[in-house]
């Protein structure tokens, strides 16, 4: 009887370890995918910026479509980060998405003066860079092995 209880307890402990390991793997994947998507957004934004600032005759529709799709995917990935937690990671992911949208929005305003555009874009970029650094730092803390 005592042996059976001990075996069940060991089995429950092993299952708990496996669940924590799966959560850790899933969390790591969510964090990495979110950061990768942030890079995809940045590349799409770079293309839009070049087209807007260089005043080319090239159609910007596809560049905007690509950027908007990347931003939408980033938004969806904020949910994965929030689900796998911790809560602060979800908040940071949401803030990073908002800063990315703010960067893009600067180029959605055709009547914005060049100096105003530069200031607003710089502010949004600085905010995004700060949030990204904090996201990475917090992700490293969240992924650190338990002591």
N, C-alpha and C positions, 0 to 999 in steps of 0.2 A: 504494500500500500504506500509506504513512504517512498519507495523507489518510483512508483508510478507518478506521484505528485512531483517529485524531483524532475522526472523526465518531461512532464507537462510544462513545468516552470522553465526548464532549459529550452524547450521548443518555443514557448512564448517569447523568451528573451531573444532567441535566434531570429524569430519572425520580426521582432521589433528592430533588431539590428538591420535586417534586410530592408525593412520599410524605410528606415533612416538613410540607408545607403541609396535606395532608389530615389528618395526625395532629394538627396544631395546631387545625384547625377542629373535629375530633371531640372533642378534649380540652376546648376552650372550651365546646362544647355540653354535654358531660358535667358540667362544673363548674357551668354555669348551670342546667341541669335539676336538679341536686342541690340547689342553693341555693333554687330555686323550690319544690321539694318540701319543703324545710325550712319554708318559709313556709306551705305547705298544712298541714303538721303543726301549726304554731303556731296557725293558725286553728281547726283541729279541737280542739286542746287548750283553746283559749280557750272554745269552746262547752261542752266537758265541765266545765271549771272553773266556769263560770257555773251550770250545772245542779247541780253538786255543792254549791257554796257557797250557792246561793240556796234550796236545799231546796224545789224546786218539785214539783208532782205530774206534771210532764211526764216522759214516758218517756225515759230516758237511753240506751236500747239503740241507737237509730240514731246518736246522737252518738258513742258508743263504737265502733260498727261503722265509721263514717266515719274516726275517728281511727286505729283499728287498721289500716284499709286504707291510710291515708296513711303510717303508720309502716312497713308492709310494702313499699310502693312506695319509700320512702326507703332501706330496706335493700337493695332490688334496685339502686337507683342507686349505692349505695356500690361495687358491683361494677364499674360502668362507670367510676367515678372511679379505682378501683384498676387497671383494665385500661389506661386511657390514661395513668396515672401523672402525675408521678413517684410513687414509692412513698410518700413522706410524705403526699401528698394522699389516697391511699387510707386511710392510717392516721387522718388527720384526719376523713375522712368517716365512718369506722367509729366513731370516738370521738364525733362529733356525733350519730350515730344512737343510740348508747348513752345519751348525755345526754338525748336527746329521750324515749327509753323511760323513763329514770329520772324525768323530769318526769311522764309519764303514770302511772307506777307509784305515785307519791305519792297519786294520786286513786283508785287501785284498792284501797287499804287503808282499809276503812270504819271500823276501830277506832282509827285514828290520831288522836291529839288535835290540835286546831286549831293549837296552837303548834308541835308537832312537824311537822305537815304544812307549815306556813309555812316553817320552817327548812329542811326537806328540799327543798321546791320551790325556795326561794331558792338553795340550794347548786347544785342541778341547773341552774337557769336561769343562774346566774353562770358555771358551767362551760361551758354551751352557748354563751353569748355570747363567752367567751374563745376557745373553739374556732372559732367562726364568724369572728371577727376574724382569727385565724391562718390559717384556710382561705382567706379572701379575700386576705390578704397573700401567702400562698404561691402562690395562683392567679395573682396579678398577676406574681409573679416567674417562674412557669412559662410565662406567656403573653408575657413581654417578648420583643421581637425580639432575635435573636442579635446579639451585638456583633461 
